[in-house]
């Protein structure tokens, strides 16, 4: 959809991004996940990190709210 259409135009882009991230997350090595976690915790304080990260770095990332 064209991005000029409010909400729907950007919504489909977001849906594709979420889909792709969900599909490739299982192929990301634990070392890379650790580096990403460390970087996010450096950017956000503890409460913000919990809200932003959620349980993304746990064994079952499907529980993470989108």
HTML snippet that shows the backbone in 3Dmol.js (N, CA, C, O; Angstrom):
<script src="https://3Dmol.org/build/3Dmol-min.js"></script>
<div id="view" style="width:600px;height:400px;position:relative"></div>
<script>
const pdb = `
ATOM      1  N   UNK A   1       0.842  -1.179   0.000  1.00  0.00           N
ATOM      2  CA  UNK A   1       0.000   0.000   0.000  1.00  0.00           C
ATOM      3  C   UNK A   1       0.883   1.236   0.000  1.00  0.00           C
ATOM      4  O   UNK A   1       1.955   1.238   0.605  1.00  0.00           O
ATOM      5  N   UNK A   2       0.446   2.261  -0.660  1.00  0.00           N
ATOM      6  CA  UNK A   2       1.229   3.504  -0.643  1.00  0.00           C
ATOM      7  C   UNK A   2       1.255   4.112   0.755  1.00  0.00           C
ATOM      8  O   UNK A   2       0.252   4.066   1.468  1.00  0.00           O
ATOM      9  N   UNK A   3       2.382   4.676   1.150  1.00  0.00           N
ATOM     10  CA  UNK A   3       2.496   5.288   2.468  1.00  0.00           C
ATOM     11  C   UNK A   3       1.654   6.549   2.591  1.00  0.00           C
ATOM     12  O   UNK A   3       1.463   7.058   3.696  1.00  0.00           O
ATOM     13  N   UNK A   4       1.153   7.056   1.484  1.00  0.00           N
ATOM     14  CA  UNK A   4       0.325   8.255   1.524  1.00  0.00           C
ATOM     15  C   UNK A   4      -1.037   7.964   2.144  1.00  0.00           C
ATOM     16  O   UNK A   4      -1.720   8.887   2.587  1.00  0.00           O
ATOM     17  N   UNK A   5      -1.440   6.697   2.182  1.00  0.00           N
ATOM     18  CA  UNK A   5      -2.705   6.335   2.815  1.00  0.00           C
ATOM     19  C   UNK A   5      -2.452   6.259   4.320  1.00  0.00           C
ATOM     20  O   UNK A   5      -1.678   5.419   4.779  1.00  0.00           O
ATOM     21  N   UNK A   6      -3.105   7.137   5.086  1.00  0.00           N
ATOM     22  CA  UNK A   6      -2.837   7.174   6.526  1.00  0.00           C
ATOM     23  C   UNK A   6      -3.076   5.816   7.187  1.00  0.00           C
ATOM     24  O   UNK A   6      -3.989   5.082   6.807  1.00  0.00           O
ATOM     25  N   UNK A   7      -2.277   5.504   8.140  1.00  0.00           N
ATOM     26  CA  UNK A   7      -2.297   4.307   8.977  1.00  0.00           C
ATOM     27  C   UNK A   7      -2.086   3.027   8.162  1.00  0.00           C
ATOM     28  O   UNK A   7      -1.148   2.281   8.442  1.00  0.00           O
ATOM     29  N   UNK A   8      -2.915   2.757   7.181  1.00  0.00           N
ATOM     30  CA  UNK A   8      -2.800   1.522   6.400  1.00  0.00           C
ATOM     31  C   UNK A   8      -1.491   1.493   5.620  1.00  0.00           C
ATOM     32  O   UNK A   8      -0.876   0.435   5.487  1.00  0.00           O
ATOM     33  N   UNK A   9      -1.067   2.614   5.114  1.00  0.00           N
ATOM     34  CA  UNK A   9       0.159   2.668   4.326  1.00  0.00           C
ATOM     35  C   UNK A   9       1.397   2.324   5.129  1.00  0.00           C
ATOM     36  O   UNK A   9       2.308   1.670   4.621  1.00  0.00           O
ATOM     37  N   UNK A  10       1.436   2.759   6.376  1.00  0.00           N
ATOM     38  CA  UNK A  10       2.569   2.438   7.240  1.00  0.00           C
ATOM     39  C   UNK A  10       2.335   1.138   8.006  1.00  0.00           C
ATOM     40  O   UNK A  10       3.285   0.464   8.402  1.00  0.00           O
ATOM     41  N   UNK A  11       1.085   0.799   8.210  1.00  0.00           N
ATOM     42  CA  UNK A  11       0.743  -0.416   8.949  1.00  0.00           C
ATOM     43  C   UNK A  11       1.220  -1.673   8.248  1.00  0.00           C
ATOM     44  O   UNK A  11       1.685  -2.609   8.898  1.00  0.00           O
ATOM     45  N   UNK A  12       1.109  -1.702   6.926  1.00  0.00           N
ATOM     46  CA  UNK A  12       1.563  -2.894   6.212  1.00  0.00           C
ATOM     47  C   UNK A  12       3.082  -3.020   6.284  1.00  0.00           C
ATOM     48  O   UNK A  12       3.604  -4.133   6.346  1.00  0.00           O
ATOM     49  N   UNK A  13       3.796  -1.901   6.276  1.00  0.00           N
ATOM     50  CA  UNK A  13       5.258  -1.935   6.430  1.00  0.00           C
ATOM     51  C   UNK A  13       5.633  -2.505   7.802  1.00  0.00           C
ATOM     52  O   UNK A  13       6.541  -3.328   7.916  1.00  0.00           O
ATOM     53  N   UNK A  14       4.927  -2.058   8.828  1.00  0.00           N
ATOM     54  CA  UNK A  14       5.188  -2.541  10.174  1.00  0.00           C
ATOM     55  C   UNK A  14       4.882  -4.031  10.288  1.00  0.00           C
ATOM     56  O   UNK A  14       5.629  -4.771  10.929  1.00  0.00           O
ATOM     57  N   UNK A  15       3.805  -4.469   9.681  1.00  0.00           N
ATOM     58  CA  UNK A  15       3.447  -5.888   9.721  1.00  0.00           C
ATOM     59  C   UNK A  15       4.524  -6.744   9.060  1.00  0.00           C
ATOM     60  O   UNK A  15       4.873  -7.804   9.581  1.00  0.00           O
ATOM     61  N   UNK A  16       5.045  -6.307   7.940  1.00  0.00           N
ATOM     62  CA  UNK A  16       6.106  -7.057   7.261  1.00  0.00           C
ATOM     63  C   UNK A  16       7.369  -7.074   8.105  1.00  0.00           C
ATOM     64  O   UNK A  16       8.024  -8.112   8.202  1.00  0.00           O
ATOM     65  N   UNK A  17       7.726  -5.957   8.715  1.00  0.00           N
ATOM     66  CA  UNK A  17       8.903  -5.891   9.572  1.00  0.00           C
ATOM     67  C   UNK A  17       8.784  -6.853  10.746  1.00  0.00           C
ATOM     68  O   UNK A  17       9.729  -7.581  11.049  1.00  0.00           O
ATOM     69  N   UNK A  18       7.649  -6.861  11.398  1.00  0.00           N
ATOM     70  CA  UNK A  18       7.433  -7.758  12.532  1.00  0.00           C
ATOM     71  C   UNK A  18       7.496  -9.208  12.076  1.00  0.00           C
ATOM     72  O   UNK A  18       8.101 -10.040  12.753  1.00  0.00           O
ATOM     73  N   UNK A  19       6.892  -9.520  10.957  1.00  0.00           N
ATOM     74  CA  UNK A  19       6.905 -10.878  10.414  1.00  0.00           C
ATOM     75  C   UNK A  19       8.341 -11.348  10.142  1.00  0.00           C
ATOM     76  O   UNK A  19       8.724 -12.453  10.525  1.00  0.00           O
ATOM     77  N   UNK A  20       9.117 -10.506   9.485  1.00  0.00           N
ATOM     78  CA  UNK A  20      10.497 -10.871   9.138  1.00  0.00           C
ATOM     79  C   UNK A  20      11.343 -11.037  10.402  1.00  0.00           C
ATOM     80  O   UNK A  20      12.106 -11.997  10.511  1.00  0.00           O
ATOM     81  N   UNK A  21      11.219 -10.128  11.342  1.00  0.00           N
ATOM     82  CA  UNK A  21      11.984 -10.237  12.585  1.00  0.00           C
ATOM     83  C   UNK A  21      11.624 -11.515  13.337  1.00  0.00           C
ATOM     84  O   UNK A  21      12.502 -12.183  13.884  1.00  0.00           O
ATOM     85  N   UNK A  22      10.351 -11.852  13.367  1.00  0.00           N
ATOM     86  CA  UNK A  22       9.913 -13.072  14.046  1.00  0.00           C
ATOM     87  C   UNK A  22      10.495 -14.312  13.356  1.00  0.00           C
ATOM     88  O   UNK A  22      10.893 -15.264  14.028  1.00  0.00           O
ATOM     89  N   UNK A  23      10.545 -14.305  12.043  1.00  0.00           N
ATOM     90  CA  UNK A  23      11.053 -15.450  11.292  1.00  0.00           C
ATOM     91  C   UNK A  23      12.559 -15.643  11.467  1.00  0.00           C
ATOM     92  O   UNK A  23      13.019 -16.782  11.554  1.00  0.00           O
ATOM     93  N   UNK A  24      13.333 -14.566  11.519  1.00  0.00           N
ATOM     94  CA  UNK A  24      14.789 -14.703  11.582  1.00  0.00           C
ATOM     95  C   UNK A  24      15.331 -14.767  13.001  1.00  0.00           C
ATOM     96  O   UNK A  24      16.499 -15.109  13.183  1.00  0.00           O
ATOM     97  N   UNK A  25      14.529 -14.451  14.018  1.00  0.00           N
ATOM     98  CA  UNK A  25      15.026 -14.372  15.386  1.00  0.00           C
ATOM     99  C   UNK A  25      15.625 -15.707  15.827  1.00  0.00           C
ATOM    100  O   UNK A  25      16.608 -15.707  16.568  1.00  0.00           O
ATOM    101  N   UNK A  26      15.075 -16.831  15.404  1.00  0.00           N
ATOM    102  CA  UNK A  26      15.597 -18.134  15.791  1.00  0.00           C
ATOM    103  C   UNK A  26      16.967 -18.418  15.209  1.00  0.00           C
ATOM    104  O   UNK A  26      17.691 -19.263  15.736  1.00  0.00           O
ATOM    105  N   UNK A  27      17.345 -17.735  14.133  1.00  0.00           N
ATOM    106  CA  UNK A  27      18.640 -17.943  13.498  1.00  0.00           C
ATOM    107  C   UNK A  27      19.737 -17.038  14.054  1.00  0.00           C
ATOM    108  O   UNK A  27      20.899 -17.160  13.669  1.00  0.00           O
ATOM    109  N   UNK A  28      19.371 -16.136  14.952  1.00  0.00           N
ATOM    110  CA  UNK A  28      20.349 -15.219  15.533  1.00  0.00           C
ATOM    111  C   UNK A  28      21.094 -15.943  16.647  1.00  0.00           C
ATOM    112  O   UNK A  28      20.473 -16.547  17.521  1.00  0.00           O
ATOM    113  N   UNK A  29      22.419 -15.884  16.619  1.00  0.00           N
ATOM    114  CA  UNK A  29      23.224 -16.590  17.619  1.00  0.00           C
ATOM    115  C   UNK A  29      23.049 -15.959  19.003  1.00  0.00           C
ATOM    116  O   UNK A  29      22.682 -14.792  19.137  1.00  0.00           O
ATOM    117  N   UNK A  30      23.323 -16.770  20.019  1.00  0.00           N
ATOM    118  CA  UNK A  30      23.210 -16.286  21.393  1.00  0.00           C
ATOM    119  C   UNK A  30      24.198 -15.155  21.667  1.00  0.00           C
ATOM    120  O   UNK A  30      23.910 -14.268  22.471  1.00  0.00           O
ATOM    121  N   UNK A  31      25.355 -15.175  21.013  1.00  0.00           N
ATOM    122  CA  UNK A  31      26.348 -14.117  21.180  1.00  0.00           C
ATOM    123  C   UNK A  31      25.797 -12.774  20.678  1.00  0.00           C
ATOM    124  O   UNK A  31      25.964 -11.743  21.329  1.00  0.00           O
ATOM    125  N   UNK A  32      25.156 -12.801  19.541  1.00  0.00           N
ATOM    126  CA  UNK A  32      24.575 -11.571  18.976  1.00  0.00           C
ATOM    127  C   UNK A  32      23.418 -11.087  19.850  1.00  0.00           C
ATOM    128  O   UNK A  32      23.273  -9.886  20.078  1.00  0.00           O
ATOM    129  N   UNK A  33      22.593 -12.019  20.340  1.00  0.00           N
ATOM    130  CA  UNK A  33      21.493 -11.632  21.231  1.00  0.00           C
ATOM    131  C   UNK A  33      22.038 -10.977  22.496  1.00  0.00           C
ATOM    132  O   UNK A  33      21.470 -10.003  22.989  1.00  0.00           O
ATOM    133  N   UNK A  34      23.149 -11.516  23.023  1.00  0.00           N
ATOM    134  CA  UNK A  34      23.768 -10.944  24.227  1.00  0.00           C
ATOM    135  C   UNK A  34      24.274  -9.537  23.953  1.00  0.00           C
ATOM    136  O   UNK A  34      24.093  -8.642  24.779  1.00  0.00           O
ATOM    137  N   UNK A  35      24.904  -9.333  22.807  1.00  0.00           N
ATOM    138  CA  UNK A  35      25.395  -8.000  22.443  1.00  0.00           C
ATOM    139  C   UNK A  35      24.232  -7.021  22.284  1.00  0.00           C
ATOM    140  O   UNK A  35      24.327  -5.873  22.717  1.00  0.00           O
ATOM    141  N   UNK A  36      23.142  -7.465  21.669  1.00  0.00           N
ATOM    142  CA  UNK A  36      21.965  -6.608  21.494  1.00  0.00           C
ATOM    143  C   UNK A  36      21.360  -6.260  22.847  1.00  0.00           C
ATOM    144  O   UNK A  36      20.977  -5.114  23.081  1.00  0.00           O
ATOM    145  N   UNK A  37      21.272  -7.240  23.735  1.00  0.00           N
ATOM    146  CA  UNK A  37      20.737  -7.006  25.070  1.00  0.00           C
ATOM    147  C   UNK A  37      21.595  -5.997  25.829  1.00  0.00           C
ATOM    148  O   UNK A  37      21.073  -5.074  26.455  1.00  0.00           O
ATOM    149  N   UNK A  38      22.903  -6.176  25.771  1.00  0.00           N
ATOM    150  CA  UNK A  38      23.820  -5.255  26.451  1.00  0.00           C
ATOM    151  C   UNK A  38      23.681  -3.834  25.914  1.00  0.00           C
ATOM    152  O   UNK A  38      23.699  -2.873  26.682  1.00  0.00           O
ATOM    153  N   UNK A  39      23.542  -3.703  24.604  1.00  0.00           N
ATOM    154  CA  UNK A  39      23.402  -2.369  23.999  1.00  0.00           C
ATOM    155  C   UNK A  39      22.079  -1.718  24.430  1.00  0.00           C
ATOM    156  O   UNK A  39      22.049  -0.531  24.756  1.00  0.00           O
ATOM    157  N   UNK A  40      21.000  -2.488  24.431  1.00  0.00           N
ATOM    158  CA  UNK A  40      19.707  -1.931  24.835  1.00  0.00           C
ATOM    159  C   UNK A  40      19.701  -1.531  26.301  1.00  0.00           C
ATOM    160  O   UNK A  40      19.132  -0.500  26.660  1.00  0.00           O
ATOM    161  N   UNK A  41      20.324  -2.330  27.146  1.00  0.00           N
ATOM    162  CA  UNK A  41      20.371  -1.962  28.560  1.00  0.00           C
ATOM    163  C   UNK A  41      21.286  -0.769  28.803  1.00  0.00           C
ATOM    164  O   UNK A  41      21.140  -0.078  29.812  1.00  0.00           O
ATOM    165  N   UNK A  42      22.219  -0.517  27.903  1.00  0.00           N
ATOM    166  CA  UNK A  42      23.052   0.685  28.021  1.00  0.00           C
ATOM    167  C   UNK A  42      22.261   1.928  27.622  1.00  0.00           C
ATOM    168  O   UNK A  42      22.493   3.013  28.154  1.00  0.00           O
ATOM    169  N   UNK A  43      21.325   1.768  26.683  1.00  0.00           N
ATOM    170  CA  UNK A  43      20.540   2.914  26.197  1.00  0.00           C
ATOM    171  C   UNK A  43      19.387   3.268  27.123  1.00  0.00           C
ATOM    172  O   UNK A  43      19.015   4.437  27.228  1.00  0.00           O
ATOM    173  N   UNK A  44      18.817   2.274  27.796  1.00  0.00           N
ATOM    174  CA  UNK A  44      17.630   2.491  28.619  1.00  0.00           C
ATOM    175  C   UNK A  44      17.935   2.149  30.067  1.00  0.00           C
ATOM    176  O   UNK A  44      18.763   1.283  30.350  1.00  0.00           O
ATOM    177  N   UNK A  45      17.237   2.856  31.013  1.00  0.00           N
ATOM    178  CA  UNK A  45      17.408   2.450  32.403  1.00  0.00           C
ATOM    179  C   UNK A  45      16.633   1.149  32.628  1.00  0.00           C
ATOM    180  O   UNK A  45      15.949   0.669  31.723  1.00  0.00           O
ATOM    181  N   UNK A  46      16.738   0.585  33.820  1.00  0.00           N
ATOM    182  CA  UNK A  46      16.211  -0.757  34.069  1.00  0.00           C
ATOM    183  C   UNK A  46      14.712  -0.875  33.804  1.00  0.00           C
ATOM    184  O   UNK A  46      14.273  -1.840  33.178  1.00  0.00           O
ATOM    185  N   UNK A  47      13.917   0.100  34.275  1.00  0.00           N
ATOM    186  CA  UNK A  47      12.465   0.048  34.059  1.00  0.00           C
ATOM    187  C   UNK A  47      12.113   0.182  32.583  1.00  0.00           C
ATOM    188  O   UNK A  47      11.258  -0.541  32.070  1.00  0.00           O
ATOM    189  N   UNK A  48      12.781   1.116  31.904  1.00  0.00           N
ATOM    190  CA  UNK A  48      12.534   1.286  30.471  1.00  0.00           C
ATOM    191  C   UNK A  48      12.959   0.050  29.688  1.00  0.00           C
ATOM    192  O   UNK A  48      12.276  -0.368  28.752  1.00  0.00           O
ATOM    193  N   UNK A  49      14.078  -0.524  30.072  1.00  0.00           N
ATOM    194  CA  UNK A  49      14.567  -1.707  29.375  1.00  0.00           C
ATOM    195  C   UNK A  49      13.560  -2.840  29.482  1.00  0.00           C
ATOM    196  O   UNK A  49      13.307  -3.535  28.498  1.00  0.00           O
ATOM    197  N   UNK A  50      12.984  -3.035  30.656  1.00  0.00           N
ATOM    198  CA  UNK A  50      11.981  -4.086  30.822  1.00  0.00           C
ATOM    199  C   UNK A  50      10.774  -3.821  29.940  1.00  0.00           C
ATOM    200  O   UNK A  50      10.214  -4.747  29.353  1.00  0.00           O
ATOM    201  N   UNK A  51      10.366  -2.550  29.843  1.00  0.00           N
ATOM    202  CA  UNK A  51       9.209  -2.208  29.017  1.00  0.00           C
ATOM    203  C   UNK A  51       9.515  -2.368  27.532  1.00  0.00           C
ATOM    204  O   UNK A  51       8.674  -2.852  26.775  1.00  0.00           O
ATOM    205  N   UNK A  52      10.711  -1.967  27.111  1.00  0.00           N
ATOM    206  CA  UNK A  52      11.084  -2.032  25.700  1.00  0.00           C
ATOM    207  C   UNK A  52      11.451  -3.446  25.285  1.00  0.00           C
ATOM    208  O   UNK A  52      10.990  -3.943  24.258  1.00  0.00           O
ATOM    209  N   UNK A  53      12.280  -4.084  26.087  1.00  0.00           N
ATOM    210  CA  UNK A  53      12.793  -5.403  25.743  1.00  0.00           C
ATOM    211  C   UNK A  53      11.781  -6.492  26.049  1.00  0.00           C
ATOM    212  O   UNK A  53      11.663  -7.458  25.295  1.00  0.00           O
ATOM    213  N   UNK A  54      11.050  -6.348  27.147  1.00  0.00           N
ATOM    214  CA  UNK A  54      10.122  -7.399  27.538  1.00  0.00           C
ATOM    215  C   UNK A  54      10.867  -8.688  27.768  1.00  0.00           C
ATOM    216  O   UNK A  54      11.902  -8.705  28.435  1.00  0.00           O
ATOM    217  N   UNK A  55      10.344  -9.777  27.217  1.00  0.00           N
ATOM    218  CA  UNK A  55      11.029 -11.061  27.354  1.00  0.00           C
ATOM    219  C   UNK A  55      11.597 -11.504  26.010  1.00  0.00           C
ATOM    220  O   UNK A  55      11.639 -12.696  25.708  1.00  0.00           O
ATOM    221  N   UNK A  56      12.024 -10.555  25.221  1.00  0.00           N
ATOM    222  CA  UNK A  56      12.560 -10.822  23.897  1.00  0.00           C
ATOM    223  C   UNK A  56      13.772 -11.750  23.946  1.00  0.00           C
ATOM    224  O   UNK A  56      13.998 -12.526  23.017  1.00  0.00           O
ATOM    225  N   UNK A  57      14.542 -11.673  25.011  1.00  0.00           N
ATOM    226  CA  UNK A  57      15.759 -12.458  25.099  1.00  0.00           C
ATOM    227  C   UNK A  57      15.581 -13.733  25.918  1.00  0.00           C
ATOM    228  O   UNK A  57      16.563 -14.340  26.345  1.00  0.00           O
ATOM    229  N   UNK A  58      14.327 -14.141  26.138  1.00  0.00           N
ATOM    230  CA  UNK A  58      14.064 -15.400  26.826  1.00  0.00           C
ATOM    231  C   UNK A  58      13.960 -16.514  25.796  1.00  0.00           C
ATOM    232  O   UNK A  58      14.099 -16.273  24.597  1.00  0.00           O
ATOM    233  N   UNK A  59      13.720 -17.709  26.257  1.00  0.00           N
ATOM    234  CA  UNK A  59      13.635 -18.860  25.363  1.00  0.00           C
ATOM    235  C   UNK A  59      12.454 -18.779  24.403  1.00  0.00           C
ATOM    236  O   UNK A  59      12.556 -19.258  23.274  1.00  0.00           O
ATOM    237  N   UNK A  60      11.326 -18.179  24.823  1.00  0.00           N
ATOM    238  CA  UNK A  60      10.137 -18.130  23.983  1.00  0.00           C
ATOM    239  C   UNK A  60       9.774 -16.672  23.674  1.00  0.00           C
ATOM    240  O   UNK A  60       8.958 -16.084  24.384  1.00  0.00           O
ATOM    241  N   UNK A  61      10.366 -16.080  22.629  1.00  0.00           N
ATOM    242  CA  UNK A  61      10.110 -14.665  22.334  1.00  0.00           C
ATOM    243  C   UNK A  61       8.692 -14.408  21.832  1.00  0.00           C
ATOM    244  O   UNK A  61       8.308 -13.247  21.685  1.00  0.00           O
ATOM    245  N   UNK A  62       7.898 -15.448  21.563  1.00  0.00           N
ATOM    246  CA  UNK A  62       6.537 -15.227  21.072  1.00  0.00           C
ATOM    247  C   UNK A  62       5.657 -14.616  22.160  1.00  0.00           C
ATOM    248  O   UNK A  62       4.576 -14.111  21.858  1.00  0.00           O
ATOM    249  N   UNK A  63       6.100 -14.651  23.421  1.00  0.00           N
ATOM    250  CA  UNK A  63       5.338 -14.050  24.506  1.00  0.00           C
ATOM    251  C   UNK A  63       5.528 -12.539  24.574  1.00  0.00           C
ATOM    252  O   UNK A  63       4.839 -11.868  25.343  1.00  0.00           O
ATOM    253  N   UNK A  64       6.447 -11.995  23.787  1.00  0.00           N
ATOM    254  CA  UNK A  64       6.730 -10.568  23.814  1.00  0.00           C
ATOM    255  C   UNK A  64       5.586  -9.788  23.190  1.00  0.00           C
ATOM    256  O   UNK A  64       5.195 -10.076  22.059  1.00  0.00           O
ATOM    257  N   UNK A  65       5.035  -8.801  23.905  1.00  0.00           N
ATOM    258  CA  UNK A  65       3.965  -7.989  23.315  1.00  0.00           C
ATOM    259  C   UNK A  65       4.488  -7.156  22.168  1.00  0.00           C
ATOM    260  O   UNK A  65       5.627  -6.690  22.194  1.00  0.00           O
ATOM    261  N   UNK A  66       3.656  -6.970  21.164  1.00  0.00           N
ATOM    262  CA  UNK A  66       4.054  -6.201  19.988  1.00  0.00           C
ATOM    263  C   UNK A  66       3.393  -4.855  19.999  1.00  0.00           C
ATOM    264  O   UNK A  66       3.603  -4.056  19.087  1.00  0.00           O
TER     265      UNK A  66
END
`;
const viewer = $3Dmol.createViewer("view");
viewer.addModel(pdb, "pdb");
viewer.setStyle({}, {cartoon: {color: "spectrum"}});
viewer.zoomTo();
viewer.render();
</script>
